[in-house]
Amino acid sequence: MNSPAPRAEILRIEPYVAGESELPGANRTVKLSSNEGAFGVPPAARAAIVATAAEAYRYPDGAADPLRAALGKRWGLDPARIVCGAGSDDLLYQFCLSYGGPGRDIIMSAHGFSIYHIAGTYAGSRVIKVPERHLTADLDAMLAAVSPATRLIFLANPNNPTGSMVPAADVARFRAALPPEVLLVLDAAYAEYVTRPAYDAGVKLVDSTANTVMTRTFSKIFGLGGMRIGWCYAPPAIVDVLNRVRGPFNVSVAAQAAAIAALGEPGWVEKGCAHNAEYRPKLAAGIEAAGLKVWPSEANFVLVDLATTQAANAADAFLRANGIIVRKVGGYGLPHCLRVTVGTADEVGLVVDAFAEFTRQARG
Ligand SMILES: *Cc1c(COP(=O)(O)O)cnc(C)c1O
């Protein structure tokens, strides 16, 4: 008997590997594997989630009107150009399914966010990975990879898992050199953490072109990864497409309420950003003091380079034995590296000490 078969490309997709959360047997697990904010759920969001319990039998507001209004107010954007999703991943899938497809190529950088490859392949596109320079997207090489079949380009800025950032002027030049029919998706999941003035999350390009979108998320600095809420800012014609194809009730009642409350939490982003600006350098310096290379990062994590796959696996095993979970990034073509989230002050101290002990023992 034949069993139902998906399209052939579906079985070429490697399932997304999420950061693990538990270590069996450890009495305290320090989870630094998913770039979740260091401070948990904003208190106002937590209260809002509880308050929505009695409304959970009702369908959510499919247009997410109050949330889009709150986002517009917070960032000075026209709410009519905002679309919300069940995480920004939801929107990344919709871009691939709407603008990709058989014969419609997608370009990403070699160590770009893995969802672009998964969602692009799912859509039936060929997904082209362009080599990077110094673990930073090489925009000239990406431009050279563009062909008449190219329809979509994804650029995470800053990128996960490398932490590298492309200055706004370079992104603008890149956009200007791309054919107008190519949609450029600027994934700014870590925008709130960036302190370098040369950065722009993408608002200016969305405003000045008809073919650029910016995606954002509540999963990182806003501490709501478990609620699944993200959004994009896009030109009207692209908003129209998303509103045709997205799930009509893609963002739950609780997620909408939590996001609105998180936006209203006084000082939340400032606190997260200031903590990161203080502890990311401490984390990096501590690991470097242990004798390991750390790549520069603009996000809430650093990429530790152990030079060999064997050393990265050994360090990961050592950290786990000490109750610390970081992220292996072999799936991103970086099997010799580990990605470490900037946690609380305590957690930064614990992981720095663990790396120091690891290299001390490795030296024998
Ligand atoms: C975490 C992350 C996202 C956000 O995903 P959500 O679906 O919004 O939780 C998007 N892009 C990148 C590069 C990320 O690291």
The ligand as a Gaussian input file, in Angstrom:
#p B3LYP/6-31G(d) Opt

LIG

0 1
 C       14.642000      34.625000      17.498000
 C       14.649000      35.048000      16.070000
 C       13.471000      35.335000      15.407000
 C       12.187000      35.398000      16.157000
 O       11.376000      34.358000      16.021000
 P        9.915000      34.423000      16.638000
 O        9.172000      33.549000      15.717000
 O        9.436000      35.851000      16.566000
 O       10.005000      33.923000      18.030000
 C       13.519000      35.757000      14.089000
 N       14.697000      35.900000      13.465000
 C       15.852000      35.669000      14.081000
 C       17.123000      35.918000      13.360000
 C       15.862000      35.213000      15.400000
 O       17.013000      34.949000      16.009000

